[in-house]
Amino acid sequence: MSWIDKFFITFFYTKVGEDEFLNQYYESRNNIDYLGRSRRCVIYKNINESTKIPPSWYSWLHHLVNEIPKNVQLFPWQQNNKITKKLPKTSNLKYNRWQP
């Protein structure tokens, strides 16, 4: 996100809260979309990584709930380690290759 986007968001939007990753969430003051809802956006702390949005804030961003989430963390965040290069290699000993 460029600095001009951040400037306009902080100027035309109201800060609603932030999560445990220090992402800041904003809601528009008077700009309403075509469905009659106020626009909502997020400014990420470091890089734009959408997987670091907690589920409660995700549902608020997408207008699934209207109440602003509280920072109640049920489970600690864990990094996704399902990268195939890091998975242990297993060999299936029951598999026999077909030979014609």
Biopython code that builds the backbone (N, CA, C, O; Angstrom):
import numpy as np
from Bio.PDB.StructureBuilder import StructureBuilder

atoms = [
    (1, "MET", "N", (0.847, -1.161, 0.000)),
    (1, "MET", "CA", (0.000, 0.000, 0.000)),
    (1, "MET", "C", (0.900, 1.233, 0.000)),
    (1, "MET", "O", (1.858, 1.315, 0.769)),
    (2, "SER", "N", (0.591, 2.156, -0.842)),
    (2, "SER", "CA", (1.432, 3.343, -0.970)),
    (2, "SER", "C", (1.137, 4.335, 0.159)),
    (2, "SER", "O", (0.141, 4.209, 0.872)),
    (3, "TRP", "N", (2.004, 5.299, 0.299)),
    (3, "TRP", "CA", (1.846, 6.283, 1.362)),
    (3, "TRP", "C", (0.632, 7.168, 1.120)),
    (3, "TRP", "O", (0.010, 7.645, 2.070)),
    (4, "ILE", "N", (0.290, 7.390, -0.147)),
    (4, "ILE", "CA", (-0.878, 8.232, -0.432)),
    (4, "ILE", "C", (-2.173, 7.520, -0.057)),
    (4, "ILE", "O", (-3.125, 8.153, 0.400)),
    (5, "ASP", "N", (-2.209, 6.192, -0.251)),
    (5, "ASP", "CA", (-3.381, 5.426, 0.179)),
    (5, "ASP", "C", (-3.532, 5.483, 1.692)),
    (5, "ASP", "O", (-4.636, 5.665, 2.206)),
    (6, "LYS", "N", (-2.427, 5.328, 2.398)),
    (6, "LYS", "CA", (-2.478, 5.397, 3.857)),
    (6, "LYS", "C", (-2.921, 6.777, 4.326)),
    (6, "LYS", "O", (-3.654, 6.897, 5.308)),
    (7, "PHE", "N", (-2.478, 7.822, 3.625)),
    (7, "PHE", "CA", (-2.880, 9.173, 3.993)),
    (7, "PHE", "C", (-4.380, 9.357, 3.823)),
    (7, "PHE", "O", (-5.043, 9.876, 4.721)),
    (8, "PHE", "N", (-4.931, 8.937, 2.674)),
    (8, "PHE", "CA", (-6.360, 9.107, 2.435)),
    (8, "PHE", "C", (-7.200, 8.249, 3.370)),
    (8, "PHE", "O", (-8.286, 8.657, 3.781)),
    (9, "ILE", "N", (-6.704, 7.063, 3.707)),
    (9, "ILE", "CA", (-7.451, 6.221, 4.643)),
    (9, "ILE", "C", (-7.497, 6.871, 6.017)),
    (9, "ILE", "O", (-8.555, 6.905, 6.645)),
    (10, "THR", "N", (-6.373, 7.387, 6.494)),
    (10, "THR", "CA", (-6.378, 8.020, 7.809)),
    (10, "THR", "C", (-7.140, 9.342, 7.803)),
    (10, "THR", "O", (-7.588, 9.795, 8.857)),
    (11, "PHE", "N", (-7.295, 9.969, 6.638)),
    (11, "PHE", "CA", (-8.007, 11.245, 6.566)),
    (11, "PHE", "C", (-9.519, 11.053, 6.434)),
    (11, "PHE", "O", (-10.285, 11.760, 7.089)),
    (12, "PHE", "N", (-9.964, 10.108, 5.596)),
    (12, "PHE", "CA", (-11.382, 9.935, 5.319)),
    (12, "PHE", "C", (-12.035, 8.780, 6.080)),
    (12, "PHE", "O", (-13.253, 8.613, 6.010)),
    (13, "TYR", "N", (-11.265, 7.997, 6.790)),
    (13, "TYR", "CA", (-11.796, 6.839, 7.503)),
    (13, "TYR", "C", (-11.582, 7.013, 9.003)),
    (13, "TYR", "O", (-10.729, 7.789, 9.435)),
    (14, "THR", "N", (-12.362, 6.287, 9.785)),
    (14, "THR", "CA", (-12.239, 6.302, 11.231)),
    (14, "THR", "C", (-11.589, 5.003, 11.685)),
    (14, "THR", "O", (-11.996, 3.921, 11.264)),
    (15, "LYS", "N", (-10.584, 5.109, 12.539)),
    (15, "LYS", "CA", (-9.923, 3.907, 13.044)),
    (15, "LYS", "C", (-10.850, 3.204, 14.026)),
    (15, "LYS", "O", (-11.375, 3.815, 14.957)),
    (16, "VAL", "N", (-11.040, 1.910, 13.800)),
    (16, "VAL", "CA", (-11.963, 1.131, 14.611)),
    (16, "VAL", "C", (-11.211, 0.302, 15.642)),
    (16, "VAL", "O", (-11.668, 0.153, 16.776)),
    (17, "GLY", "N", (-10.063, -0.237, 15.255)),
    (17, "GLY", "CA", (-9.301, -1.059, 16.187)),
    (17, "GLY", "C", (-8.085, -1.648, 15.521)),
    (17, "GLY", "O", (-7.777, -1.356, 14.365)),
    (18, "GLU", "N", (-7.393, -2.490, 16.281)),
    (18, "GLU", "CA", (-6.252, -3.215, 15.734)),
    (18, "GLU", "C", (-6.194, -4.581, 16.396)),
    (18, "GLU", "O", (-6.722, -4.788, 17.488)),
    (19, "ASP", "N", (-5.538, -5.508, 15.709)),
    (19, "ASP", "CA", (-5.479, -6.880, 16.197)),
    (19, "ASP", "C", (-4.127, -7.166, 16.832)),
    (19, "ASP", "O", (-3.316, -6.260, 17.025)),
    (20, "GLU", "N", (-3.891, -8.442, 17.155)),
    (20, "GLU", "CA", (-2.639, -8.813, 17.825)),
    (20, "GLU", "C", (-1.430, -8.723, 16.914)),
    (20, "GLU", "O", (-0.301, -8.720, 17.403)),
    (21, "PHE", "N", (-1.632, -8.650, 15.592)),
    (21, "PHE", "CA", (-0.528, -8.481, 14.644)),
    (21, "PHE", "C", (-0.263, -7.011, 14.347)),
    (21, "PHE", "O", (0.560, -6.690, 13.490)),
    (22, "LEU", "N", (-0.951, -6.118, 15.046)),
    (22, "LEU", "CA", (-0.857, -4.661, 14.911)),
    (22, "LEU", "C", (-1.362, -4.164, 13.563)),
    (22, "LEU", "O", (-0.967, -3.087, 13.118)),
    (23, "ASN", "N", (-2.227, -4.929, 12.910)),
    (23, "ASN", "CA", (-2.924, -4.442, 11.724)),
    (23, "ASN", "C", (-4.005, -3.475, 12.180)),
    (23, "ASN", "O", (-4.670, -3.718, 13.187)),
    (24, "GLN", "N", (-4.185, -2.380, 11.450)),
    (24, "GLN", "CA", (-5.155, -1.361, 11.833)),
    (24, "GLN", "C", (-6.374, -1.456, 10.925)),
    (24, "GLN", "O", (-6.246, -1.586, 9.708)),
    (25, "TYR", "N", (-7.568, -1.387, 11.534)),
    (25, "TYR", "CA", (-8.819, -1.533, 10.799)),
    (25, "TYR", "C", (-9.570, -0.210, 10.814)),
    (25, "TYR", "O", (-9.661, 0.464, 11.840)),
    (26, "TYR", "N", (-10.111, 0.147, 9.642)),
    (26, "TYR", "CA", (-10.776, 1.430, 9.465)),
    (26, "TYR", "C", (-12.150, 1.225, 8.843)),
    (26, "TYR", "O", (-12.395, 0.259, 8.121)),
    (27, "GLU", "N", (-13.046, 2.178, 9.150)),
    (27, "GLU", "CA", (-14.377, 2.195, 8.558)),
    (27, "GLU", "C", (-14.627, 3.600, 8.029)),
    (27, "GLU", "O", (-14.255, 4.584, 8.668)),
    (28, "SER", "N", (-15.259, 3.693, 6.859)),
    (28, "SER", "CA", (-15.455, 5.002, 6.237)),
    (28, "SER", "C", (-16.424, 5.845, 7.055)),
    (28, "SER", "O", (-17.351, 5.330, 7.681)),
    (29, "ARG", "N", (-16.186, 7.147, 7.033)),
    (29, "ARG", "CA", (-17.046, 8.053, 7.792)),
    (29, "ARG", "C", (-18.377, 8.282, 7.094)),
    (29, "ARG", "O", (-19.429, 8.221, 7.731)),
    (30, "ASN", "N", (-18.343, 8.545, 5.798)),
    (30, "ASN", "CA", (-19.594, 8.827, 5.090)),
    (30, "ASN", "C", (-19.644, 8.195, 3.706)),
    (30, "ASN", "O", (-20.622, 8.398, 2.986)),
    (31, "ASN", "N", (-18.641, 7.447, 3.313)),
    (31, "ASN", "CA", (-18.617, 6.810, 2.002)),
    (31, "ASN", "C", (-19.344, 5.473, 2.097)),
    (31, "ASN", "O", (-18.921, 4.586, 2.838)),
    (32, "ILE", "N", (-20.426, 5.328, 1.357)),
    (32, "ILE", "CA", (-21.261, 4.131, 1.419)),
    (32, "ILE", "C", (-21.228, 3.455, 0.062)),
    (32, "ILE", "O", (-21.300, 4.119, -0.972)),
    (33, "ASP", "N", (-21.118, 2.125, 0.065)),
    (33, "ASP", "CA", (-21.080, 1.394, -1.200)),
    (33, "ASP", "C", (-22.490, 1.224, -1.762)),
    (33, "ASP", "O", (-23.452, 1.743, -1.196)),
    (34, "TYR", "N", (-22.611, 0.505, -2.862)),
    (34, "TYR", "CA", (-23.888, 0.387, -3.562)),
    (34, "TYR", "C", (-24.917, -0.440, -2.791)),
    (34, "TYR", "O", (-26.097, -0.412, -3.138)),
    (35, "LEU", "N", (-24.508, -1.169, -1.764)),
    (35, "LEU", "CA", (-25.451, -1.940, -0.952)),
    (35, "LEU", "C", (-25.902, -1.179, 0.290)),
    (35, "LEU", "O", (-26.689, -1.695, 1.083)),
    (36, "GLY", "N", (-25.410, 0.037, 0.461)),
    (36, "GLY", "CA", (-25.795, 0.841, 1.606)),
    (36, "GLY", "C", (-24.959, 0.583, 2.846)),
    (36, "GLY", "O", (-25.344, 0.984, 3.944)),
    (37, "ARG", "N", (-23.827, -0.078, 2.690)),
    (37, "ARG", "CA", (-22.963, -0.374, 3.825)),
    (37, "ARG", "C", (-21.738, 0.527, 3.773)),
    (37, "ARG", "O", (-21.324, 0.968, 2.701)),
    (38, "SER", "N", (-21.167, 0.794, 4.932)),
    (38, "SER", "CA", (-19.945, 1.602, 4.956)),
    (38, "SER", "C", (-18.759, 0.745, 4.526)),
    (38, "SER", "O", (-18.738, -0.467, 4.739)),
    (39, "ARG", "N", (-17.788, 1.391, 3.925)),
    (39, "ARG", "CA", (-16.604, 0.670, 3.446)),
    (39, "ARG", "C", (-15.665, 0.407, 4.617)),
    (39, "ARG", "O", (-15.524, 1.227, 5.524)),
    (40, "ARG", "N", (-15.025, -0.763, 4.571)),
    (40, "ARG", "CA", (-14.095, -1.155, 5.620)),
    (40, "ARG", "C", (-12.783, -1.570, 4.982)),
    (40, "ARG", "O", (-12.772, -2.170, 3.907)),
    (41, "CYS", "N", (-11.678, -1.253, 5.640)),
    (41, "CYS", "CA", (-10.374, -1.609, 5.078)),
    (41, "CYS", "C", (-9.382, -1.862, 6.209)),
    (41, "CYS", "O", (-9.653, -1.585, 7.377)),
    (42, "VAL", "N", (-8.239, -2.391, 5.829)),
    (42, "VAL", "CA", (-7.188, -2.728, 6.785)),
    (42, "VAL", "C", (-5.857, -2.193, 6.266)),
    (42, "VAL", "O", (-5.586, -2.234, 5.066)),
    (43, "ILE", "N", (-5.036, -1.695, 7.177)),
    (43, "ILE", "CA", (-3.657, -1.328, 6.873)),
    (43, "ILE", "C", (-2.783, -2.328, 7.614)),
    (43, "ILE", "O", (-2.798, -2.388, 8.843)),
    (44, "TYR", "N", (-2.023, -3.109, 6.860)),
    (44, "TYR", "CA", (-1.182, -4.147, 7.445)),
    (44, "TYR", "C", (0.042, -3.535, 8.097)),
    (44, "TYR", "O", (0.521, -2.479, 7.685)),
    (45, "LYS", "N", (0.542, -4.211, 9.120)),
    (45, "LYS", "CA", (1.713, -3.709, 9.841)),
    (45, "LYS", "C", (2.967, -3.799, 8.979)),
    (45, "LYS", "O", (3.661, -2.798, 8.797)),
    (46, "ASN", "N", (3.266, -4.967, 8.453)),
    (46, "ASN", "CA", (4.483, -5.135, 7.658)),
    (46, "ASN", "C", (4.121, -5.309, 6.190)),
    (46, "ASN", "O", (3.831, -4.329, 5.503)),
    (47, "ILE", "N", (4.135, -6.521, 5.714)),
    (47, "ILE", "CA", (3.776, -6.781, 4.322)),
    (47, "ILE", "C", (2.292, -7.107, 4.242)),
    (47, "ILE", "O", (1.681, -7.488, 5.240)),
    (48, "ASN", "N", (1.718, -6.960, 3.067)),
    (48, "ASN", "CA", (0.302, -7.245, 2.871)),
    (48, "ASN", "C", (0.091, -8.754, 2.840)),
    (48, "ASN", "O", (0.136, -9.375, 1.778)),
    (49, "GLU", "N", (-0.134, -9.329, 3.995)),
    (49, "GLU", "CA", (-0.329, -10.768, 4.130)),
    (49, "GLU", "C", (-1.729, -11.006, 4.682)),
    (49, "GLU", "O", (-1.969, -10.853, 5.879)),
    (50, "SER", "N", (-2.646, -11.381, 3.800)),
    (50, "SER", "CA", (-4.040, -11.514, 4.212)),
    (50, "SER", "C", (-4.285, -12.711, 5.111)),
    (50, "SER", "O", (-5.335, -12.779, 5.750)),
    (51, "THR", "N", (-3.359, -13.657, 5.188)),
    (51, "THR", "CA", (-3.553, -14.791, 6.086)),
    (51, "THR", "C", (-3.300, -14.422, 7.539)),
    (51, "THR", "O", (-3.579, -15.221, 8.434)),
    (52, "LYS", "N", (-2.777, -13.233, 7.789)),
    (52, "LYS", "CA", (-2.550, -12.800, 9.163)),
    (52, "LYS", "C", (-3.701, -11.960, 9.701)),
    (52, "LYS", "O", (-3.531, -11.232, 10.679)),
    (53, "ILE", "N", (-4.860, -12.052, 9.078)),
    (53, "ILE", "CA", (-6.057, -11.415, 9.612)),
    (53, "ILE", "C", (-6.793, -12.459, 10.443)),
    (53, "ILE", "O", (-7.132, -13.521, 9.920)),
    (54, "PRO", "N", (-7.054, -12.187, 11.729)),
    (54, "PRO", "CA", (-7.792, -13.144, 12.545)),
    (54, "PRO", "C", (-9.214, -13.345, 12.008)),
    (54, "PRO", "O", (-9.757, -12.450, 11.360)),
    (55, "PRO", "N", (-9.818, -14.504, 12.269)),
    (55, "PRO", "CA", (-11.159, -14.788, 11.736)),
    (55, "PRO", "C", (-12.220, -13.787, 12.176)),
    (55, "PRO", "O", (-13.124, -13.467, 11.404)),
    (56, "SER", "N", (-12.122, -13.291, 13.403)),
    (56, "SER", "CA", (-13.126, -12.332, 13.867)),
    (56, "SER", "C", (-13.047, -11.027, 13.079)),
    (56, "SER", "O", (-14.081, -10.452, 12.737)),
    (57, "TRP", "N", (-11.827, -10.546, 12.783)),
    (57, "TRP", "CA", (-11.683, -9.326, 11.987)),
    (57, "TRP", "C", (-12.023, -9.581, 10.524)),
    (57, "TRP", "O", (-12.541, -8.693, 9.847)),
    (58, "TYR", "N", (-11.739, -10.782, 10.030)),
    (58, "TYR", "CA", (-12.097, -11.127, 8.654)),
    (58, "TYR", "C", (-13.609, -11.052, 8.461)),
    (58, "TYR", "O", (-14.091, -10.515, 7.463)),
    (59, "SER", "N", (-14.349, -11.595, 9.419)),
    (59, "SER", "CA", (-15.806, -11.552, 9.294)),
    (59, "SER", "C", (-16.325, -10.123, 9.427)),
    (59, "SER", "O", (-17.333, -9.782, 8.808)),
    (60, "TRP", "N", (-15.663, -9.282, 10.218)),
    (60, "TRP", "CA", (-16.079, -7.889, 10.300)),
    (60, "TRP", "C", (-15.777, -7.153, 8.995)),
    (60, "TRP", "O", (-16.597, -6.358, 8.536)),
    (61, "LEU", "N", (-14.611, -7.405, 8.390)),
    (61, "LEU", "CA", (-14.239, -6.743, 7.136)),
    (61, "LEU", "C", (-15.219, -7.056, 6.015)),
    (61, "LEU", "O", (-15.520, -6.190, 5.194)),
    (62, "HIS", "N", (-15.718, -8.284, 5.977)),
    (62, "HIS", "CA", (-16.596, -8.720, 4.897)),
    (62, "HIS", "C", (-18.074, -8.599, 5.250)),
    (62, "HIS", "O", (-18.919, -9.223, 4.609)),
    (63, "HIS", "N", (-18.391, -7.791, 6.276)),
    (63, "HIS", "CA", (-19.763, -7.477, 6.676)),
    (63, "HIS", "C", (-20.558, -8.716, 7.070)),
    (63, "HIS", "O", (-21.771, -8.752, 6.863)),
    (64, "LEU", "N", (-19.909, -9.729, 7.631)),
    (64, "LEU", "CA", (-20.637, -10.888, 8.140)),
    (64, "LEU", "C", (-21.173, -10.619, 9.536)),
    (64, "LEU", "O", (-22.222, -11.140, 9.913)),
    (65, "VAL", "N", (-20.459, -9.808, 10.303)),
    (65, "VAL", "CA", (-20.919, -9.348, 11.617)),
    (65, "VAL", "C", (-20.738, -7.838, 11.664)),
    (65, "VAL", "O", (-19.892, -7.281, 10.964)),
    (66, "ASN", "N", (-21.541, -7.180, 12.497)),
    (66, "ASN", "CA", (-21.452, -5.727, 12.583)),
    (66, "ASN", "C", (-20.744, -5.244, 13.839)),
    (66, "ASN", "O", (-20.269, -4.109, 13.878)),
    (67, "GLU", "N", (-20.664, -6.088, 14.874)),
    (67, "GLU", "CA", (-19.985, -5.629, 16.075)),
    (67, "GLU", "C", (-18.476, -5.758, 15.910)),
    (67, "GLU", "O", (-17.974, -6.698, 15.294)),
    (68, "ILE", "N", (-17.780, -4.799, 16.469)),
    (68, "ILE", "CA", (-16.325, -4.748, 16.341)),
    (68, "ILE", "C", (-15.721, -5.824, 17.239)),
    (68, "ILE", "O", (-16.062, -5.896, 18.419)),
    (69, "PRO", "N", (-14.828, -6.662, 16.704)),
    (69, "PRO", "CA", (-14.264, -7.753, 17.497)),
    (69, "PRO", "C", (-13.372, -7.262, 18.628)),
    (69, "PRO", "O", (-12.728, -6.217, 18.537)),
    (70, "LYS", "N", (-13.358, -8.046, 19.687)),
    (70, "LYS", "CA", (-12.442, -7.786, 20.793)),
    (70, "LYS", "C", (-11.223, -8.672, 20.598)),
    (70, "LYS", "O", (-11.303, -9.700, 19.925)),
    (71, "ASN", "N", (-10.119, -8.292, 21.168)),
    (71, "ASN", "CA", (-8.879, -9.061, 21.003)),
    (71, "ASN", "C", (-8.833, -10.215, 22.001)),
    (71, "ASN", "O", (-8.023, -10.224, 22.928)),
    (72, "VAL", "N", (-9.714, -11.183, 21.791)),
    (72, "VAL", "CA", (-9.722, -12.397, 22.598)),
    (72, "VAL", "C", (-9.148, -13.499, 21.730)),
    (72, "VAL", "O", (-9.716, -13.839, 20.692)),
    (73, "GLN", "N", (-8.037, -14.050, 22.147)),
    (73, "GLN", "CA", (-7.358, -15.057, 21.345)),
    (73, "GLN", "C", (-7.562, -16.408, 22.012)),
    (73, "GLN", "O", (-7.059, -16.645, 23.111)),
    (74, "LEU", "N", (-8.306, -17.303, 21.345)),
    (74, "LEU", "CA", (-8.573, -18.614, 21.910)),
    (74, "LEU", "C", (-7.371, -19.529, 21.788)),
    (74, "LEU", "O", (-7.030, -20.236, 22.737)),
    (75, "PHE", "N", (-6.729, -19.525, 20.642)),
    (75, "PHE", "CA", (-5.562, -20.356, 20.400)),
    (75, "PHE", "C", (-4.428, -19.465, 19.909)),
    (75, "PHE", "O", (-4.669, -18.520, 19.158)),
    (76, "PRO", "N", (-3.202, -19.749, 20.319)),
    (76, "PRO", "CA", (-2.090, -18.939, 19.811)),
    (76, "PRO", "C", (-1.873, -19.191, 18.323)),
    (76, "PRO", "O", (-2.118, -20.289, 17.823)),
    (77, "TRP", "N", (-1.413, -18.166, 17.633)),
    (77, "TRP", "CA", (-1.199, -18.264, 16.196)),
    (77, "TRP", "C", (0.005, -19.147, 15.921)),
    (77, "TRP", "O", (1.028, -19.037, 16.596)),
    (78, "GLN", "N", (-0.114, -20.030, 14.924)),
    (78, "GLN", "CA", (0.989, -20.877, 14.500)),
    (78, "GLN", "C", (1.188, -20.691, 13.010)),
    (78, "GLN", "O", (0.230, -20.559, 12.248)),
    (79, "GLN", "N", (2.435, -20.683, 12.614)),
    (79, "GLN", "CA", (2.735, -20.520, 11.197)),
    (79, "GLN", "C", (2.355, -21.787, 10.443)),
    (79, "GLN", "O", (2.481, -22.894, 10.968)),
    (80, "ASN", "N", (1.894, -21.620, 9.219)),
    (80, "ASN", "CA", (1.513, -22.748, 8.388)),
    (80, "ASN", "C", (2.772, -23.429, 7.862)),
    (80, "ASN", "O", (3.532, -22.835, 7.098)),
    (81, "ASN", "N", (2.989, -24.675, 8.272)),
    (81, "ASN", "CA", (4.197, -25.405, 7.881)),
    (81, "ASN", "C", (3.898, -26.477, 6.847)),
    (81, "ASN", "O", (4.607, -27.481, 6.792)),
    (82, "LYS", "N", (2.900, -26.300, 6.049)),
    (82, "LYS", "CA", (2.518, -27.314, 5.078)),
    (82, "LYS", "C", (3.185, -27.088, 3.731)),
    (82, "LYS", "O", (2.557, -27.267, 2.687)),
    (83, "ILE", "N", (4.416, -26.706, 3.749)),
    (83, "ILE", "CA", (5.180, -26.538, 2.521)),
    (83, "ILE", "C", (5.790, -27.893, 2.185)),
    (83, "ILE", "O", (6.396, -28.529, 3.047)),
    (84, "THR", "N", (5.637, -28.336, 0.955)),
    (84, "THR", "CA", (6.025, -29.699, 0.597)),
    (84, "THR", "C", (7.518, -29.948, 0.729)),
    (84, "THR", "O", (7.919, -31.087, 0.970)),
    (85, "LYS", "N", (8.336, -28.953, 0.585)),
    (85, "LYS", "CA", (9.776, -29.161, 0.724)),
    (85, "LYS", "C", (10.159, -29.479, 2.165)),
    (85, "LYS", "O", (11.143, -30.177, 2.409)),
    (86, "LYS", "N", (9.389, -28.972, 3.113)),
    (86, "LYS", "CA", (9.715, -29.176, 4.516)),
    (86, "LYS", "C", (9.067, -30.425, 5.105)),
    (86, "LYS", "O", (9.406, -30.820, 6.221)),
    (87, "LEU", "N", (8.155, -31.047, 4.392)),
    (87, "LEU", "CA", (7.502, -32.236, 4.912)),
    (87, "LEU", "C", (8.474, -33.410, 4.928)),
    (87, "LEU", "O", (9.311, -33.536, 4.034)),
    (88, "PRO", "N", (8.369, -34.265, 5.935)),
    (88, "PRO", "CA", (9.255, -35.430, 5.946)),
    (88, "PRO", "C", (8.879, -36.399, 4.836)),
    (88, "PRO", "O", (7.701, -36.593, 4.536)),
    (89, "LYS", "N", (9.886, -36.998, 4.236)),
    (89, "LYS", "CA", (9.639, -37.924, 3.134)),
    (89, "LYS", "C", (9.406, -39.315, 3.703)),
    (89, "LYS", "O", (10.209, -39.831, 4.480)),
    (90, "THR", "N", (8.309, -39.898, 3.305)),
    (90, "THR", "CA", (7.989, -41.251, 3.739)),
    (90, "THR", "C", (7.960, -42.148, 2.522)),
    (90, "THR", "O", (7.621, -41.716, 1.420)),
    (91, "SER", "N", (8.311, -43.367, 2.729)),
    (91, "SER", "CA", (8.246, -44.322, 1.629)),
    (91, "SER", "C", (7.174, -45.347, 1.961)),
    (91, "SER", "O", (7.098, -45.842, 3.086)),
    (92, "ASN", "N", (6.374, -45.651, 1.002)),
    (92, "ASN", "CA", (5.309, -46.620, 1.178)),
    (92, "ASN", "C", (5.870, -47.998, 0.833)),
    (92, "ASN", "O", (6.134, -48.297, -0.331)),
    (93, "LEU", "N", (6.046, -48.819, 1.841)),
    (93, "LEU", "CA", (6.658, -50.125, 1.629)),
    (93, "LEU", "C", (5.670, -51.145, 1.065)),
    (93, "LEU", "O", (6.088, -52.189, 0.564)),
    (94, "LYS", "N", (4.381, -50.865, 1.137)),
    (94, "LYS", "CA", (3.377, -51.796, 0.628)),
    (94, "LYS", "C", (3.157, -51.643, -0.871)),
    (94, "LYS", "O", (2.449, -52.450, -1.472)),
    (95, "TYR", "N", (3.734, -50.652, -1.466)),
    (95, "TYR", "CA", (3.512, -50.368, -2.876)),
    (95, "TYR", "C", (4.501, -51.160, -3.723)),
    (95, "TYR", "O", (5.711, -51.089, -3.507)),
    (96, "ASN", "N", (3.985, -51.904, -4.678)),
    (96, "ASN", "CA", (4.815, -52.628, -5.641)),
    (96, "ASN", "C", (4.514, -52.099, -7.029)),
    (96, "ASN", "O", (3.354, -52.000, -7.429)),
    (97, "ARG", "N", (5.534, -51.769, -7.740)),
    (97, "ARG", "CA", (5.359, -51.231, -9.073)),
    (97, "ARG", "C", (4.910, -52.341, -10.026)),
    (97, "ARG", "O", (5.389, -53.473, -9.959)),
    (98, "TRP", "N", (3.984, -51.989, -10.905)),
    (98, "TRP", "CA", (3.468, -52.967, -11.856)),
    (98, "TRP", "C", (4.475, -53.186, -12.967)),
    (98, "TRP", "O", (5.024, -52.233, -13.519)),
    (99, "GLN", "N", (4.712, -54.435, -13.289)),
    (99, "GLN", "CA", (5.628, -54.776, -14.372)),
    (99, "GLN", "C", (4.892, -55.682, -15.350)),
    (99, "GLN", "O", (4.397, -56.736, -14.951)),
    (100, "PRO", "N", (4.809, -55.305, -16.594)),
    (100, "PRO", "CA", (4.063, -56.121, -17.565)),
    (100, "PRO", "C", (4.783, -57.412, -17.919)),
    (100, "PRO", "O", (4.281, -58.199, -18.721)),
]
sb = StructureBuilder()
sb.init_structure("model")
sb.init_model(0)
sb.init_chain("A")
sb.init_seg("    ")
for serial, (resi, resn, name, xyz) in enumerate(atoms, 1):
    if name == "N":
        sb.init_residue(resn, " ", resi, " ")
    sb.init_atom(name, np.array(xyz, "f"), 0.0, 1.0, " ", f" {name:<3s}", serial, name[0])
structure = sb.get_structure()
